[in-house]
Amino acid sequence: MYRLAVYGLLTILAYAVILAFWGALFFTGPQLILSSGVLYLTCVSSNYLLSRLFKAQTNVESSTITALILSLILSPFTKPSEIFFLVLAGVLAMGSKYLLASNGKHIFNPAAISLLILNLFGVGLSVWWVGSSIMLPVVSIVGLLIVRKLRRGHLFITFVVFAIIMILLTGINHGFAPKDLSVQLLTSWPVFYFGTIMLTEPMTTPPTKIPRLVYGAIVGLFFGASFRVGPIFSSPEFALVVGNLFSFLVGFKRRIVFTLESKVQLSPDTIEFVFIPNKEFSFLPGQYMEWTLQHKRPDSRGNRRYFTIASSPTEELVRICSKFSDKSSSFKKALKVLKVGDGIVGSQLDGEFVLPEDPDVKMVFIAGGVGITPFRSMIRSLLDTGQQRWMILFYVNKLEDDIVYKEVFDEGKAAGLKTVYTLTDIVKVSEKWRGKVGYIDENMIKEEVPDYEDRVYYLSGPNMMVDLYKKLLMDMGIKQSEIKTDYFPGY
């Protein structure tokens, strides 16, 4: 996701530079290039120094993203004396990550809090020029791609609806025509840039859907409001900071250091990592965290990944597992050689891919590869707490050797679990194999799940697999509302 944000913001900036050289913006191309360079150098260098000062793991992409966000909001400098304020904006943004933080996790969107502080002291650099109508085509495409990647469409739509309502109410009260206001809102305000790129920042948004909807509504209302109280006045940055405060109150407020206790080779290319957390934390079976692993020379994919927690909340040790290939990223390579006693940081607990509260709900789990991890967490939790559910698990792998956590699922019979194993490499299937062969299809589901129309389906695995099986289920008449998919932004 972070790589998409970097490339997307660079695309917007490149488009703006072309427009500036063409004379379509109120500044020149060289001014924008130099200002962006100043912000980039400031954010990267100050973030590096602060991470050393606070002895914190730094996220290599975050300073770049913040610099790009600010570059598209702040007015480029026109004389040397104005460079100071750009540097100040970058330093404030990076400083907020370390000074305005709780348990190692920043509370506010760095760009937004920086702009708000500058506003409070009368340094009005935030002109939000990226919201001009000529920028809209590229901004909307990039923004919607990010929203789609994050699966935050509900958040963006909620924000837009409440922002429009508030802007219309405010505008009508001042004598403006609703039609003119609506057109201006969507074409000449930073709605798309703000709502798709800044509002959706994972670290400062609530972890579950209902709080996220409330968060979007709060930010939308303040975004569309018009007021001034002393040095405080309505602005996009103020709206986002207010929303961040709400998110902090309802969200996961910790960054946890996990120390490697052991590694287990689960299959020829899959390794389980078992960690000791430095503090207790609670989670629901099926949820995931963002994991940051500091390592030398990270590649363009950065030093952060999302992994579902494979262990149960009932277990003291925390488990994740990952599949490795010869062309692994720098993160994966560093993770693979992690030694006992080494640490990795976990934050941003999230996910609604969890068991229903009603124990009578009948479920079908479909997992492919390491997409099995949330189900391992669920089954282990049910076994440890003595619960029973109506569950059928389809576990798809290429080879028999790829199957992991079989002992947990065999034990899961005591919790009401029926497991159907199927192998897709037909040529290499052993004569002793007693499971299914081939990909899951309609006939296999109907054979193993006679009451398939009365169940809720959970899909977890590579995105392509999840999309294919989701389509299969919908073609079978299963409602989309009865199909849950694990959020998987990529390793």
C-alpha positions in Angstrom: 0.0 0.0 0.0 2.8 2.5 0.9 4.5 1.9 -2.4 1.3 2.7 -4.2 1.0 5.9 -2.2 4.5 6.9 -3.1 4.2 6.2 -6.8 0.7 7.7 -6.9 1.8 11.0 -5.2 4.8 11.1 -7.5 2.5 10.8 -10.5 0.4 13.7 -9.2 3.5 15.8 -8.6 4.9 15.1 -12.0 1.5 16.1 -13.6 1.6 19.3 -11.6 5.2 20.1 -12.7 4.1 19.7 -16.4 1.2 22.0 -15.8 3.4 24.5 -14.0 5.9 24.6 -16.9 2.9 25.0 -19.2 1.7 28.0 -17.2 -1.5 26.5 -16.0 -0.7 27.0 -12.3 0.1 30.1 -10.3 3.7 29.1 -9.8 6.5 27.9 -12.1 7.9 24.5 -12.7 11.3 25.2 -11.1 9.6 26.7 -8.0 7.6 23.5 -7.5 10.6 21.2 -8.1 12.8 23.1 -5.7 10.1 23.4 -3.1 9.4 19.7 -3.3 13.1 18.9 -3.1 13.4 21.0 0.1 10.5 19.3 1.7 11.8 15.8 0.8 15.3 16.5 2.1 13.9 18.0 5.3 11.4 15.2 6.0 13.9 12.4 5.3 16.8 13.9 7.2 14.7 15.0 10.2 13.0 11.7 10.4 16.3 9.9 10.4 17.8 12.1 13.1 14.7 11.8 15.3 14.6 8.1 15.0 18.1 7.9 16.2 17.4 10.3 19.0 14.3 8.4 20.2 15.9 5.0 19.4 12.8 4.1 17.3 12.4 2.0 14.2 11.7 4.3 11.3 9.4 3.6 8.4 11.4 4.4 5.2 8.3 5.3 3.2 6.5 7.6 5.7 8.8 10.6 5.4 8.7 10.4 1.6 4.9 10.2 1.6 4.6 13.2 4.1 7.0 15.3 1.9 5.0 14.6 -1.2 1.7 15.3 0.6 3.0 18.7 1.8 4.5 19.5 -1.6 1.0 19.3 -3.1 -0.6 21.5 -0.5 1.9 24.2 0.4 2.6 27.2 -1.8 6.0 26.9 -3.4 8.6 29.5 -2.3 9.1 32.5 -4.6 12.1 33.9 -2.7 14.9 32.4 -0.6 13.5 33.8 2.7 10.4 31.5 2.3 12.5 28.3 2.3 12.6 28.5 6.1 8.9 28.0 6.4 9.0 24.9 4.1 11.8 23.5 6.3 9.7 24.3 9.4 6.7 22.5 8.0 8.7 19.4 7.3 10.4 19.4 10.7 7.0 19.9 12.5 5.5 17.0 10.6 8.3 14.6 11.4 8.6 15.8 15.0 4.9 15.1 15.6 5.5 11.4 14.9 7.8 11.2 18.0 6.6 14.0 20.3 2.8 13.7 19.8 2.7 10.0 20.2 1.4 7.4 22.6 3.3 4.1 23.2 5.4 4.8 20.2 2.4 5.4 17.8 1.8 8.8 16.4 -1.6 10.3 17.1 -2.0 12.8 14.2 -1.5 12.7 10.5 1.9 14.3 10.3 1.1 16.7 7.4 -2.2 17.8 8.9 -0.8 18.6 12.4 2.1 20.5 10.9 -0.2 22.7 8.8 -2.4 23.3 11.8 0.5 24.4 14.0 1.7 26.8 11.3 -1.9 28.2 11.0 -2.1 28.8 14.7 1.1 30.9 14.5 -0.2 32.8 11.5 2.0 31.1 8.9 -0.6 30.5 6.2 1.3 28.3 3.7 -1.5 25.7 3.1 -3.3 26.9 0.0 -4.4 23.4 -1.1 -3.6 24.1 -4.7 -3.9 20.4 -5.5 -7.7 20.8 -5.2 -7.9 23.0 -8.3 -10.1 21.6 -11.1 -7.2 21.1 -13.5 -5.6 18.6 -11.1 -8.8 16.6 -10.6 -8.4 13.9 -13.3 -5.0 12.6 -12.0 -5.8 13.2 -8.3 -9.1 11.3 -8.5 -7.6 8.3 -10.4 -4.7 8.0 -7.9 -6.9 8.6 -4.9 -9.5 6.0 -5.9 -6.8 3.4 -6.5 -5.5 3.9 -3.0 -9.0 3.7 -1.6 -9.6 0.5 -3.5 -6.3 -1.0 -2.3 -7.1 -0.1 1.3 -10.8 -1.1 0.9 -11.9 2.1 2.5 -14.6 3.1 0.1 -17.1 3.2 2.9 -14.9 5.7 4.8 -14.4 8.0 1.7 -18.2 8.0 0.8 -19.2 8.8 4.4 -16.8 11.7 4.5 -18.0 13.1 1.1 -21.7 12.8 2.1 -21.3 14.6 5.4 -18.9 17.2 3.9 -21.4 18.0 1.1 -24.3 18.3 3.6 -22.3 20.7 5.8 -21.0 22.8 2.9 -24.5 23.0 1.4 -26.0 24.1 4.7 -23.3 26.6 5.3 -23.4 28.0 1.7 -27.2 28.2 1.5 -27.1 30.1 4.8 -24.8 32.6 3.1 -27.0 32.9 0.0 -25.2 30.6 -2.4 -27.1 28.3 -4.9 -26.9 24.6 -4.0 -26.1 23.6 -7.6 -23.1 26.0 -7.8 -21.9 24.8 -4.4 -22.0 21.1 -5.4 -20.1 21.7 -8.6 -17.5 23.8 -6.8 -17.1 21.2 -4.0 -16.3 18.4 -6.3 -14.1 20.3 -8.8 -12.4 23.1 -7.0 -12.0 21.8 -3.4 -9.4 19.2 -2.2 -12.2 16.7 -1.6 -10.6 13.8 -3.6 -7.0 14.5 -2.5 -7.9 15.0 1.2 -10.5 12.2 1.3 -8.7 9.5 -0.5 -5.0 10.1 0.4 -4.9 11.9 3.8 -8.2 10.7 5.5 -7.4 7.1 4.8 -3.9 7.0 6.3 -3.9 3.6 8.1 -2.0 4.6 11.2 -4.6 7.3 12.2 -7.9 5.7 11.3 -10.0 3.5 13.6 -9.5 -0.3 13.3 -13.0 -1.4 12.6 -15.8 -0.4 10.2 -18.4 1.3 12.5 -15.8 3.6 14.2 -14.4 4.3 10.8 -17.8 5.5 9.6 -18.1 7.8 12.6 -14.6 9.0 11.9 -15.5 9.8 8.3 -18.7 11.7 9.4 -16.8 13.7 12.0 -14.1 14.8 9.6 -16.7 15.5 6.9 -18.7 17.8 9.2 -15.7 19.8 10.2 -14.4 19.8 6.7 -17.6 21.5 5.5 -18.0 23.8 8.4 -17.1 27.5 8.4 -16.0 29.1 11.7 -13.3 31.0 13.5 -12.6 31.1 17.2 -9.5 33.2 17.9 -6.5 31.7 16.1 -8.5 28.6 15.3 -10.5 28.5 12.1 -12.1 25.9 9.9 -9.7 24.1 7.5 -9.1 20.6 6.1 -6.2 20.1 8.4 -8.2 21.1 11.4 -11.0 18.6 10.4 -8.5 15.8 10.1 -6.8 16.5 13.4 -10.2 16.4 15.1 -10.9 13.1 13.5 -7.5 11.8 14.5 -8.3 12.6 18.1 -11.5 10.5 17.8 -9.5 7.7 16.2 -7.0 7.8 19.0 -9.7 7.4 21.6 -11.3 4.3 20.0 -8.3 2.8 18.3 -5.3 0.6 19.1 -2.8 2.9 20.8 0.3 0.8 21.0 3.4 -0.2 19.2 4.6 -3.5 20.5 8.1 -4.9 20.3 8.0 -8.7 19.6 11.2 -10.7 20.4 11.8 -13.8 18.3 11.5 -16.9 20.5 11.8 -19.6 17.8 11.3 -20.4 14.1 9.5 -23.4 12.8 9.7 -24.8 9.2 6.1 -25.6 8.6 6.6 -26.6 4.9 9.4 -26.5 2.4 8.7 -22.8 1.7 6.7 -21.6 4.8 8.2 -20.6 8.1 6.4 -19.8 11.3 7.8 -17.1 13.6 7.1 -17.3 17.3 7.4 -14.1 19.3 7.3 -12.9 22.9 5.5 -9.5 23.1 7.0 -6.9 25.4 3.5 -6.1 26.8 0.1 -7.7 26.9 -2.4 -6.8 24.2 -5.8 -8.2 23.3 -7.1 -9.1 19.8 -9.8 -11.1 18.2 -9.0 -14.4 16.3 -8.6 -13.5 12.6 -7.2 -10.0 13.0 -3.9 -8.7 11.6 -1.2 -6.2 12.5 1.3 -4.1 10.6 4.8 -5.3 11.2 7.9 -3.1 10.9 11.3 -4.7 10.5 14.3 -2.4 10.4 16.9 -3.7 7.9 19.7 -2.5 5.7 19.0 -1.2 2.2 15.2 -1.8 2.1 13.9 -2.1 -1.5 11.1 -0.1 -3.0 8.6 -2.2 -1.1 9.8 -0.7 2.2 10.1 -2.2 5.7 6.5 -2.7 6.6 4.1 -5.6 5.9 0.7 -6.8 7.1 0.5 -10.3 8.7 -2.5 -12.0 10.2 -1.9 -13.2 13.8 -1.8 -17.0 13.5 -1.9 -17.6 17.3 -5.0 -17.5 19.5 -5.6 -14.8 22.1 -5.5 -17.7 24.6 -1.8 -18.4 23.8 1.0 -16.5 25.5 3.3 -16.5 22.4 2.4 -14.7 19.2 2.7 -16.5 15.9 2.9 -15.3 12.3 3.9 -17.3 9.3 5.1 -16.4 5.8 5.8 -18.0 2.5 9.2 -17.4 0.9 10.5 -17.6 -2.7 13.8 -17.0 -4.4 12.7 -13.5 -5.5 11.6 -12.4 -2.0 11.6 -8.7 -1.1 14.3 -7.2 1.2 11.7 -7.4 4.0 11.1 -11.1 3.5 14.9 -11.8 3.2 15.5 -9.9 6.5 12.6 -11.7 8.2 13.8 -15.1 7.0 17.2 -14.7 8.6 15.8 -13.2 11.9 17.6 -14.7 14.8 16.3 -15.7 18.3 16.4 -12.6 20.4 15.9 -10.2 17.5 13.0 -7.8 17.5 10.2 -6.7 15.2 7.6 -4.0 15.9 3.9 -4.6 15.6 1.2 -1.9 15.4 -2.1 -1.0 13.8 -4.2 -3.9 15.0 -7.1 -4.2 12.6 -9.5 -6.5 10.8 -13.1 -7.6 10.9 -12.4 -11.1 9.5 -13.6 -12.6 12.8 -16.0 -15.2 14.0 -19.7 -14.1 14.4 -20.9 -13.4 17.9 -23.9 -15.8 17.3 -22.6 -19.3 17.9 -25.4 -20.8 15.8 -24.2 -19.2 12.6 -23.1 -21.9 10.2 -19.8 -21.2 8.4 -17.6 -22.3 5.5 -14.0 -21.4 5.5 -12.0 -21.4 2.2 -8.2 -20.9 2.5 -5.3 -21.0 0.1 -1.7 -21.2 1.1 -0.7 -19.0 4.1 -4.3 -17.7 4.0 -4.9 -20.4 6.5 -3.5 -18.3 9.4 -6.7 -16.6 10.5 -8.5 -20.0 10.7 -5.7 -21.4 12.8 -6.2 -18.6 15.2 -10.0 -19.1 15.3 -9.9 -22.9 15.7 -7.2 -22.7 18.4 -9.3 -20.1 20.3 -12.5 -22.2 20.1 -10.6 -25.3 21.3 -9.0 -23.5 24.2 -12.2 -21.9 25.3 -14.3 -25.0 24.9 -16.7 -23.5 22.3 -18.3 -25.3 19.4 -19.4 -23.9 16.0 -20.8 -25.3 12.7 -17.7 -25.1 10.5 -16.4 -26.6 7.3 -12.9 -25.7 6.1 -11.8 -26.1 2.5 -8.0 -25.9 2.5 -6.4 -25.6 -1.0 -2.7 -26.3 -1.6 -0.6 -27.3 -4.6 1.2 -30.2 -2.8 0.5 -32.2 0.3 3.8 -30.9 1.8 2.4 -27.4 1.6 -0.3 -28.2 4.2 0.4 -26.5 7.5 -1.3 -26.6 11.0 -2.9 -29.9 10.2 -2.7 -31.0 13.8 -4.7 -28.0 14.9 -7.5 -28.7 12.3 -7.5 -32.4 13.2 -8.0 -31.4 16.8 -10.6 -29.0 15.6 -13.1 -31.8 15.2 -13.8 -31.3 18.9 -15.0 -27.8 18.2 -17.3 -28.8 15.4 -14.8 -28.4 12.5 -14.9 -30.6 9.3 -11.8 -30.1 7.2 -11.7 -30.8 3.4 -8.1 -30.8 2.0 -7.6 -30.5 -1.8 -4.5 -30.5 -3.9 -4.2 -28.7 -7.2 -1.1 -30.3 -8.7 -2.8 -33.4 -10.0 0.3 -34.9 -11.5 2.2 -35.0 -8.2 -0.7 -36.3 -6.0 0.4 -39.5 -4.1 -1.6 -42.7 -4.4 -2.0 -42.6 -0.7 -3.7 -39.2 -0.7 -7.2 -39.4 0.7 -8.3 -35.8 0.2 -9.8 -34.0 -2.7 -7.9 -33.3 -6.0 -8.3 -30.1 -8.0 -9.6 -26.6 -7.4 -12.7 -26.0 -5.5 -15.8 -25.8 -7.7 -19.5 -25.8 -7.4 -19.8 -29.5 -7.3 -17.2 -29.9 -4.6 -19.0 -27.3 -2.4 -22.4 -28.9 -2.9 -21.1 -32.3 -2.2 -19.4 -31.3 1.1 -21.9 -28.7 2.2 -25.4 -29.8 1.5 -26.8 -26.7 3.3 -24.4 -24.4 1.4 -27.2 -21.8 0.9 -27.6 -21.4 4.6 -24.0 -20.6 5.5 -21.7 -17.6 5.9 -18.5 -17.9 3.8 -15.0 -16.8 4.9 -12.3 -16.5 2.1 -8.6 -16.0 2.9 -5.6 -16.3 0.6 -4.0 -14.5 -2.4 -6.2 -11.8 -3.9 -6.8 -13.5 -7.2 -7.9 -16.7 -5.4 -10.3 -14.8 -3.2 -11.8 -12.9 -6.1 -12.3 -16.1 -8.1 -14.0 -18.0 -5.2 -16.1 -15.0 -4.4 -17.4 -14.9 -7.9 -18.0 -18.7 -7.8 -20.1 -18.3 -4.6 -22.1 -15.4 -6.0 -22.8 -17.4 -9.1 -24.1 -20.2 -6.8 -26.6 -17.7 -5.4 -24.7 -16.7 -2.2 -25.4 -13.1 -1.3 -22.4 -10.8 -1.2 -23.3 -9.9 2.4 -22.8 -13.5 3.3 -19.2 -13.6 2.0 -16.4 -12.2 4.1 -12.9 -11.7 2.7 -9.7 -11.3 4.6 -8.0 -7.9 4.0 -4.8 -8.6 2.2 -2.9 -5.5 1.0 0.1 -7.5 0.0 3.4 -8.8 1.4 
